[in-house]
């Protein structure tokens, strides 16, 4: 009879532990779900700032290239007539 009571008490403890662990798993799942479903606004804002910075650098580079081309064209003398073309005599 003593062993039956010990066995019953052991089963009760195992049932309590299994219910507690199931509750802990449900709680951890809920916390994980909430953190996954929360919108990552900070990460999106940082990524958007990086994209804006890169776009600005691209436009600055294009603007600088065009201004240097304009400066080089203004500094070089304009020929009065187009350069003569050479004829290719093939045959």
C-alpha positions in Angstrom: 0.0 0.0 0.0 2.9 2.3 0.8 4.3 1.9 -2.7 0.9 2.6 -4.3 0.7 5.9 -2.4 4.3 6.8 -3.4 3.5 5.9 -7.0 0.3 8.0 -6.9 2.2 11.0 -5.4 4.9 10.6 -8.1 2.2 10.6 -10.8 0.6 13.7 -9.3 4.0 15.5 -9.4 4.6 14.4 -12.9 1.2 15.7 -13.9 1.8 19.1 -12.2 5.2 19.4 -13.9 3.8 18.5 -17.3 1.0 21.1 -17.0 3.5 23.7 -15.8 5.9 23.0 -18.7 2.9 23.1 -21.1 2.0 26.5 -19.7 5.6 27.7 -20.1 5.6 26.6 -23.7 2.4 28.4 -24.4 3.7 31.5 -22.8 7.0 31.4 -24.7 5.1 30.8 -28.0 2.9 33.8 -27.3 5.9 36.0 -26.6 7.6 34.8 -29.7 4.5 35.3 -31.8 4.1 38.9 -30.6 7.8 39.7 -31.2 7.5 38.3 -34.8 4.3 40.0 -35.7 5.4 43.4 -34.3 6.3 45.8 -37.2 10.0 46.4 -37.3 9.7 50.2 -37.7 13.1 51.0 -36.5 14.8 48.7 -38.9 12.7 49.9 -41.8 13.5 53.5 -41.0 17.2 52.8 -40.8 17.1 51.0 -44.1 15.2 53.8 -45.7 17.7 56.3 -44.4 20.5 54.3 -46.0 18.7 54.1 -49.3 18.1 57.9 -49.3 21.8 58.5 -48.6 22.9 56.2 -51.5 20.4 57.9 -53.9 21.7 61.3 -52.9 25.3 60.2 -53.5 24.3 58.9 -57.0 22.6 62.2 -57.9 25.6 64.2 -56.6 28.0 62.1 -58.6 25.9 62.5 -61.8 25.7 66.3 -61.2 29.4 66.5 -60.7 30.2 64.5 -63.8 27.9 66.7 -65.9 29.4 69.9 -64.5 33.0 68.7 -65.3 31.9 67.8 -68.8 30.4 71.2 -69.3 33.6 72.8 -67.9 35.9 70.8 -70.2 33.7 71.6 -73.2 33.8 75.3 -72.4 37.6 75.2 -71.9 38.4 73.4 -75.1 38.5 75.5 -78.3 35.6 74.9 -80.7 36.8 73.9 -84.2 35.5 76.1 -87.0 34.8 73.1 -89.2 34.4 69.5 -88.5 37.6 67.5 -88.8 38.3 66.1 -92.3 37.5 62.5 -92.7 40.0 60.1 -94.2 39.0 58.0 -97.0 39.7 54.3 -96.8 41.0 52.9 -100.0 40.3 49.3 -99.8 40.9 47.0 -102.6 
